[in-house]
Amino acid sequence: MSIQSSIVFLPVNDIRKTFHFYHEILKLPVHQKQSDKLYIFDTGYGYFGFCEYGDRRPPLSGEHGVCLSLNLKDNEEVLQKYEELKDRVEVYKAPAKHPEFPVYSFFIFDPDRYLVEFQKIL
C-alpha cells in the first residue's frame, strides 16, 4: 500500500459560504467539486473536504472543536498572511508563539466556526 494523499471531510451548514471562504478569501485551489454540496480544497500537501450533508449534522467547530492548520515557510509569512486576512475574517488569536508548543501562529474562524490556523512550526 502506498498512501498518495489525505483528505479530511467536515460537515458545513452552507457550502456556498465555505467555498467563498476557502477559495476566494484563503485562495485555496479547488481540487474537486462533487455535486453542489461537496468541495475538496488542495492545501499543498493534503486536502480539506467540506460537505453540506442532507442530515444537517452539526459542524465540529468552535474554540474546542476541530482545528485546521496550514503550515507556512517562516514567521514572516505568518505575519504577512495575518495582515492580508485580519480585516476580512474573524480573528480568534493574533500571531504569537505558542506557550507550550514550538509553533508561531494565528487563528481565525471560518463560516462554520472551524478554527483555521496559519503556522510555522519552529
C-alpha positions, 0 to 999 in steps of 0.5 A: 500500500502506498498512501498518495494523499489525505483528505479530511471531510467536515460537515458545513451548514452552507457550502456556498459560504465555505467555498467563498471562504476557502477559495476566494478569501484563503485562495485555496485551489479547488481540487474537486467539486462533487455535486453542489454540496461537496468541495475538496480544497488542495492545501499543498500537501493534503486536502480539506473536504467540506460537505453540506450533508442532507442530515444537517449534522452539526459542524465540529467547530468552535474554540474546542472543536476541530482545528485546521492548520496550514503550515507556512515557510517562516514567521514572516509569512505568518505575519504577512498572511495575518495582515492580508486576512485580519480585516476580512475574517474573524480573528480568534488569536493574533500571531504569537508563539505558542506557550507550550508548543514550538509553533508561531501562529494565528487563528481565525474562524471560518463560516462554520466556526472551524478554527483555521490556523496559519503556522510555522512550526519552529 
